[in-house]
Amino acid sequence: MSENLFNKVWKLHSVRELPSRQTQLFIGLHLIHEVTTPQAFQMLRERKLTVAYPQNTFATVDHIMPTDDVSRPLKDPLAEQMFSALEKNTKEFNIPLFDYKTKKQGIVHIIGPELGLTQPGMTIACGDSHTSTHGAFGNIALGIGTSQIRDILATQCLAMAKPKVRRINVNGKLGKGVYAKDVILKIIQKLGVKGGIGYAYEYGGKVLDNMSMEERMSVCNMSIEGGARAGYVNPDKTTFDYIEGREFAPKGEDFDKAVTWWKSLASNNAKYDDVVEINGSKIEPIVTWGINPGQSVGISEKFPKPEDLPEDQRQTAMEAYEHTGFEPNAPVAGTKIDVAFIGSCTNSRISDLREAAKIADGRKVAKNVKALVVPGSQQVKAVAEKEGLDKIFTKAGFEWRGAGCSMCLAMNPDKLIGRQVCASSSNRNFKGRQGSPSGRTILMSPAMVAAAAIEGKLADVRDYL
């Protein structure tokens, strides 16, 4: 049996084995943003170090960006301080910065692929846990911490232990109203939020083969929520067609040569440390009910009773119910919401907005529901407005915003208030994640969020299709 893609790419980027038995791994692409970098740059200054390969690092501003008023100085003094620090650091160390003046600003995991920076066969690192998104292109994409950002800036290398590789086959055919978000929520539901510890996930099977690049990105994005160190999909024609012609992609003969190499990296009759099979035909629209992404059920089901869950999940389930106030054994559909959020690095690409707009078109957001649509980048926003999606959303009663992380993690003005319940297309439903310690987050696909916004309660999007 041959090597899988992960092991091939790992070997190609291995500099040496360290005394700690970790690998010194060369990082081909380093993406940075305003939140996790100020201290890393300061560490460089204190050690009188420079950035080793500034041409391999690219910056954007996303987490703290307001999605309405971006005039400077930003209204939040801390946000303005972070933005200013990023501007200063990128200028001093000669690193490109995609801010809102460039018309290329957006969530770091949205702009990397759309600019053609993200390519197969790379090692990619970013000070953000959802860097696994980029693995959709067939590479090793790693979320890292501030001290590791410092290391990459100074040496372009990272020290880490090599994980095992688990292949996850999703076969069959997805039903109507079932999206990539439902697929990854089902995987996490099956394997658990700690199931991927020590592993990288290779996603495959008929369902993944038939997905668009944007759908594959949504699946890889939440690998970290299942405990995996990384997640990826083998590159194929869908991958190459997406990359071709983008700003930083190879051109002409160089592109043809790149495709030949990229094809050679794909796993083919490869060996894995574990293999999991999932029947995609049996997946229905899924929503979370608790305080981690593994606590989820189908929209046609009831909230689970703690005593019916595996013993090691019962305590967390009781903690979740204490926080949410939801009733075990009550129907999931019909749960009232206060806020609907379409956005985040998981689900704010143009295809996500198109699917949500299909549900919103000709309908109205329920009274007492605050509904936001936040494109993942300025380029996504421009395409959506060219297609008239913004008009569909605003006519329905959604607020149409600028690009940014927004209510996914609320390091900006978009926050839940008090005990509000939010139907969200984001990736985490942790306590306090959306800005209020007592706020409650229910994860689902963008189309499901749109349906919930219209009804003012959790609803089955299949009824709208």
N, C-alpha and C positions, 0 to 999 in steps of 0.2 A: 504494500500500500504506500502511496506517496504522502508527502507532507501536506498539511492543510495550509491555507493562506496565512493564518496567524503565525505559524512557526516559520514559514518562508520569510515573511516580512521582518519578523523578530531577528532572524539570523542575519539578514542583509543589513540591519541597523545596529547589530551588536558590536561594540568597540572592544570590550574585554569583560571577563568575569572578575568581579571585585572580591577582596578578602571576605566580605560579608556574604558571599555567594549570590549576591545580586548581580544583575547585568548592567553595565554602563551602556545605555541605549542612546544612539544619536537620534535627535528629533528633527525631522525635515521641515515641519511647519509649526510655528508657535503663534497662537492667537491670544491676544490680551485685551482686557477691558479695564474699566476705571476702578473696580471694587477691590480686586485681589492683587493689584500691582504696585501701589504707592510704597509699601514697605519693602518690596523686592528691589525697586530702584534705589531706595535709600540704602539698602544693604550693599548695593554695588558701590555707591559713593563712599560709604564708610570704609570699604576695602580697596578703594581706588581701582576698581575694575571697570572695564568697558563691556559693551554688548558684542559678543563674538561674531555673530552673523546677523546684523540688523536687517539684511535683505530677506531673512527667513521668518521675521516677526511682523505681524500686522495687528493693528489696534482698532477698536471701535468703542463707542460709548452706548450702553444699553440698559444696565440694571437701574441706574438712578434717573434715567431720562424721563421727564414729564411727557405725557402723551397728548397734552393740549398746548400749553404755553412753554415754548423752548427758548424764549428770549433770555438773554444774559444780562446780569447774573441770574442764575436759577433761583427761584424763590426759597428753596431749601438750602441754607448755608452749607450744610455738610455735603450735599450733592454738588453744589458749585465748587467746593473745595476739591472734591474727587475729580471732577471734570477738569478743573484747572491744573491739577497735578498730572493728569494724563497728557494734557496738551504740553505741559512743560517737559515731561519725561520723554515723550515721543520726539519732540523737537530736539532736545539735547542729545539723544542717542540715535537720531536719524532713522526713526521708525515711522512708516506710513500710518496715518490716522484717518479712519473713515468716520468723520463727524457729520452732523446734519447739513453742513454747508457743502459737502461733497455730493449730496444726493445718493450716497451709497451707505449711509449709516443704517444700522439695524442690530438686531440680536446677533451676537457673534456666531451662533450656530446656523443662522439663516444666511448671513452674508458670505461666509466662507465658501459654501457650495455655489451660491448664485454668482459669485465673482470668478469661479473656476479655480480658486486657491486649493480647494479640497479635491484630491485626486487619489486614484487607487495606488496601492503599494507604499504609501507614505507612513511615517510615524508622525502623529499630530498630538500636540498637547495644548491645554488651555486651563487657566485657573478657574474652572467651572465644572461642576460634577456631570453636566449633561453633554460633555465633549464627545461622548460615545455616539452622538448623532452622526458625526462625520464617517463613522464606520460603515454607513450605508453604501459608501463608494468602494469598499474593499480595502481597508487600511486598518492600522492600529491607532485608535484615537483615545486619548487618556485625559481624564480630569485630574488636576494636580493642585497642590497647596502653594502658599506664598513662598516658602523656602525653596520649593522645587522650581517655581518661576524664576527665582534668583539664579538657581543653578543653570537653567536653560539659557537665560540671558547671558550669563558669564561664560558658559562652556558649550552650549547647544546640546548638552547631554543630560540624561536623567538616570538615576540609579533606582532600579526596581527588580523585584523578583518576578520571574516568568510564571504567569498563570497557566492552568490547564485549559483545554478547549472542549466545550460542550456543543454539539451540533443539535439544533432544534429544528425539526422538520414540521412544517405546517402544510398539510396536504388537503385535498378536497377543493371545494369552491365556496367562497364566502356568499352568504345570502344578502338580499337587498337590505340596506340600512346598517350593514356591518362594515366597519372601516378598519384601517390599520390600528387605530387607537384601541379598538376592541380586541384585536389580535394580541397586542402586547399586554393589555390588562389580563387577558385569559392566560397568557404564559406566566405572568407574575402570580396570578391566582393559583395556578397549578404547581409551580415550583417554589413559591414563597419569596418573601422579601429578603431572605438570607440564603436562598437556594443557590445563588450564583457566586457566593463567596469563594474565592480561589479560582474562578473560571473566567474565561472570555466566552461569549456566546456567538456561535456562527448560526445565523438564521438562513433557512432554505426551505425547499419543498415547493410544490406547485403554487401555493398562495403567494409566497415571497417572489417567485419567478414572475408572476403576473402583476406584481405591484409596480407602480411608478416610482421614480427616485424619491419623490416627496413622501410617499407612503412608507418607503423603506426607512427614510430618515426618522419618521415618527416612531417606528418600531425600535430602531437602534437607540433613539433618544432616551428611552426609559429602561435601557438595560441596567443602568445603575440602580434603578428602583427595585430590581430583582436581585441586587447584591453582586452582579457581575462587574468585573473590572473594565470590560469593554464589550462591545457588540458589533457585529459586522455582517455584511452580505457580500457574496462573491461578485466581482464586477462582470458585467455582460453587456450586450448591445444597448440595453436600456441605459446603463451607466455611461457608455461612451457617447451615445446620442445626446445625453443631458450635458455632458462636459463640453462637447465640440462647439467652438465659436465663442466661448466665454472669455472674459477679459484676460485672465491669467492662465488660460489653458494653452497647451502647445499648439502651434499653428502649422498648417501644410504638412510637409514630410515628417516634421517632428511629431505631429499628432499621430500620424500613421505608425511611426516607430513606437510611440508610447502605447498605442492600443495593442500592438503585438506583444510588448512586454507585459502590459496589464493582464492580457489573456493568460499569459504563462503563470501568473501568480495564483489564479483561481484554484481552489481545492478540487481535485479530480481523483475519485476513488481513494480519498484520503483517510487517514487514521485519526480517531478522536478519543478523548478520555471518557466521554459519555455521549449517548445519543438519546434524545427525547422525541416522541412522536405525538403530534396534536392533530385532531380532525377539525379542520377549519369549517367544514360544513355544519358543525354542531354549535358554532359560536353565534350568540345573539348579541344585540347591543348591550353593553356592560356599563355599570355605574359603580363607583365605590360607595361604601356606607360608613367607613370608620376613619381611622387616623393614620393609616398607611396605605399605599397603593395595592397591597395584596388583599385588603379587605374589600372584596367586590362581589357583585352578583349580577345576573342577567336582569334586564328591566322587567321581565315578566314574572320574576321570582319575588320572594318575601325576604325581609331582613332576617338573617340567620339567628337562631337561638344559640347562645353561648354553649349550652350543654350538648348541642349537636355537632360542635366543632371539635377538631382534634385537641387533645388535652393541652398541648403546648401553645394553643391559640386562644384559650378561653379567658385568661386573665387580660390579655390585650383587648379582646372583644368587650369585656365588661368595662374596661377603661374607656374604650371608644364610645360605648353607649352612654356612659356617664357624661362624656364631653358633648356628644351630638344631641342627646335627648330623643333619638329615634327609638321606636318600639320594636323589640324583637318579634318576629313572626308577622309584622304588619306588611302590607303590600308596598313594594318599592315605588311603583308608579303611583302618582298622586301626592308624593311628598312635596310640600310647598317650598318654593325658593324665593329669595329676595333680590338676588343679583345673578346675572348671567354674563360670563366672561369668555369671549372667544379670542384667543391669543396664545402667547408663550412660544418658546423654541420647539415645543412639541407639535403645535397645531396652529401656526399663523402664516403658513405659506399660501400661495394663490389658490391651490386646489382645495385647501381647507375652507377658504373664504367662499369659493364657488359653491361647495356643497352646503354650507350654512345658508348662503343666499337663496338657494333653491327652496329651502324650508321657509325662509322669511318672506319671500316674494309674494306680495298681495295680502300679507297677514299683518297683524299688529301685536306688539309686545304687550303682555298683560299689565293691567294697572298695578301699581306698587312694585313693579320689577324694574330695577336699574340694569340696563343691558349695554355692554361695551363690546366693540369690535376693534381690536388692535393689530394692525398688520405687523408682520415680523421685521420688515425693512422698508426703507423709503422706496426701493424698487418694487416690492410687492404692492405697496400702497399706490404707486403710479399705475401699475398694470390693472389693479382692481378698479381704480377710478376711470381708466380708459374703457373698461368693460361695463361701467355703470353700476358696479356692485355697491359702491358707497351710497348711491341713491336708493337702491333697494333696501339697504339696511336702515338708512335714516328715515325713509318713508314708513318703515315698519316700526320705528321708535327706538332703534339702537343708536348709541352714540358712536360716531366714526372718529377714530383717534389717529395720532401719529405713531411712528414706530418706536418700540421699546419693550422691555420685559413686563412692564405694567403690573397688573394684579396677580401675576404668577407668584411673586415673592414680596411685592409691596414695599420695595426700597425706593419708593416714589410716591406721588400723591394718590395713586389708585389703591385704595385699601377698603377692606370690609369694616363695618362699624358694628360694635356690640355682637349680638348673637346672630347676625345675618347668616343665611344659608346661601352659598354660591354654587351654581352649576358652572363648572369650569372645564375648559379644554386643556388645562395645564397638566403638570406632571406630578405634583405633590399635594397631598391632603393632610399634611402634618398640622398639629395644633399651632395656631398662630401664624401659619405660613402666609396667609393673605392679609396680614396687618392687624388683625384683632385677636387677642389671646382666646376669646370665646367664640370667634367666628368659626363657621363650619363649611368645609369644602367637599364637593361631590365631583369627582372626575368623570369625564365622558368625552365622546367625540364632539367636534364642532357642530355637526348637524343635530346631535342630541341636545346640545346646549341651546341651539336655536329653537328647537321644539319646546324645551322647558321654558324658555323666555316667553314664547307665545302663550303657553297654557298657564304660566305662573306656577308650575309644578312639574315634577319629573314625568316625562311622557315617552311613549315608544315612537321613535322617528319613523318606523315602518308604516305607521298609520298615515304619514304625510307623503309617502312615495307612491 
